[in-house]
Amino acid sequence: MDLTQDDPAARIALIRAHLPLAEVPGLPGLVHHAARPEARVSRLAEKLGTTAEDLAPFWAWLWPGGAGLIHYIRAHPETVQGRVVVDLGAGSGLLAVEAMRHGARRAVCVDPDPMARAACRANAAANGVEVEVAAAIDLAGLDAVELLLAGDVFYDPEVAQASAALLNAAKARGAEVLVGDIGRHCLPKAGLTERAAYEVRDVGDAPSQPPWRVRVMDWPAVPPQLPR
Ligand SMILES: C[S@@+](CC[C@H](N)C(=O)[O-])C[C@H]1O[C@@H](n2cnc3c(N)ncnc32)[C@H](O)[C@@H]1O
């Protein structure tokens, strides 16, 4: 497949063919097309004419920050019910999927990676819901947003900066903004308020490794300082 052409249907078909559905670890009732030893991203990458490394399949599993936000939605479904929700840095789109499963009015997965957007659609269909997808969201688009969820977007300075700008803008427009994070290096050190914390395991963790503590936090109205 020519990666320069954005063909969502072909990307969805490839994901379905190479990454069979599996239950999301620790989250019964939720399924996704996941990378795992017997369903290898390297074979999918080969089909796409690239390498697993260049494919950067951040969408092929749920990250701990996202898992924390899903636990929060399960514990507090009123957070999403009847609301327009944005899943920023959606990856697999499972936050948007869980929001729809718990009664969100609309859920939009925002991710610049076309494979992630295809995964969001495939995972939504697998869970019997529909989500919308977008490569980016502009400030006008934020006006309609009632809840913005950001799971694990503070792993890289550039992504953190772009995400923080949107979180600040959404907050300034009156949206509720929740972040799920294990304390990655680009997360602001001050200003966020913890709402809940969960213990989760990450893909590839050794069984002997202790679980990660993921915090679900309110993004503040006063833009916080990102670490340098
Ligand atoms: C670490 S993954 C987290 C995925 C998901 N939220 C989760 O918790 O499982 C971060 C995602 O952010 C996306 N991303 C990178 N830059 C972005 C940007 N400027 N705006 C929105 N998403 C971005 C990446 O493509 C990737 O899918």
The ligand as an SDF file (V2000), in Angstrom:
LIG
                    3D

 27 29  0  0  0  0  0  0  0  0999 V2000
    1.1680    7.7620   23.5000 C   0  0  0  0  0  0  0  0  0  0  0  0
   -0.1080    7.7280   22.3150 S   0  0  0  0  0  0  0  0  0  0  0  0
   -1.5390    7.7070   23.3850 C   0  0  0  0  0  0  0  0  0  0  0  0
   -2.7180    7.0690   22.7270 C   0  0  0  0  0  0  0  0  0  0  0  0
   -3.9890    7.0000   23.5830 C   0  0  0  0  0  0  0  0  0  0  0  0
   -4.4190    8.3110   24.0320 N   0  0  0  0  0  0  0  0  0  0  0  0
   -3.8180    6.1000   24.7680 C   0  0  0  0  0  0  0  0  0  0  0  0
   -3.7860    6.5920   25.9160 O   0  0  0  0  0  0  0  0  0  0  0  0
   -3.7030    4.8790   24.5670 O   0  0  0  0  0  0  0  0  0  0  0  0
   -0.0940    9.4360   21.7380 C   0  0  0  0  0  0  0  0  0  0  0  0
   -0.8690    9.6790   20.4540 C   0  0  0  0  0  0  0  0  0  0  0  0
   -0.8290   11.0900   20.1900 O   0  0  0  0  0  0  0  0  0  0  0  0
   -0.7910   11.2740   18.8000 C   0  0  0  0  0  0  0  0  0  0  0  0
   -0.2930   12.6420   18.5070 N   0  0  0  0  0  0  0  0  0  0  0  0
    0.9650   13.0550   18.2470 C   0  0  0  0  0  0  0  0  0  0  0  0
    0.9920   14.3840   18.0100 N   0  0  0  0  0  0  0  0  0  0  0  0
   -0.2800   14.8340   18.1340 C   0  0  0  0  0  0  0  0  0  0  0  0
   -0.9060   16.1080   18.0080 C   0  0  0  0  0  0  0  0  0  0  0  0
   -0.2150   17.2130   17.7080 N   0  0  0  0  0  0  0  0  0  0  0  0
   -2.2380   16.1940   18.1780 N   0  0  0  0  0  0  0  0  0  0  0  0
   -2.9580   15.1070   18.4920 C   0  0  0  0  0  0  0  0  0  0  0  0
   -2.4230   13.8590   18.6260 N   0  0  0  0  0  0  0  0  0  0  0  0
   -1.1040   13.7220   18.4500 C   0  0  0  0  0  0  0  0  0  0  0  0
    0.1100   10.1520   18.3090 C   0  0  0  0  0  0  0  0  0  0  0  0
   -0.0700    9.9070   16.9230 O   0  0  0  0  0  0  0  0  0  0  0  0
   -0.3230    9.0000   19.2130 C   0  0  0  0  0  0  0  0  0  0  0  0
   -1.3260    8.2180   18.5960 O   0  0  0  0  0  0  0  0  0  0  0  0
  1  2  1  0
  2  3  1  0
  2 10  1  0
  3  4  1  0
  4  5  1  0
  5  6  1  0
  5  7  1  0
  7  8  2  0
  7  9  1  0
 10 11  1  0
 11 12  1  0
 11 26  1  0
 12 13  1  0
 13 14  1  0
 13 24  1  0
 14 15  1  0
 14 23  1  0
 15 16  2  0
 16 17  1  0
 17 18  1  0
 17 23  2  0
 18 19  1  0
 18 20  2  0
 20 21  1  0
 21 22  2  0
 22 23  1  0
 24 25  1  0
 24 26  1  0
 26 27  1  0
M  CHG  2   2   1   9  -1
M  END
$$$$
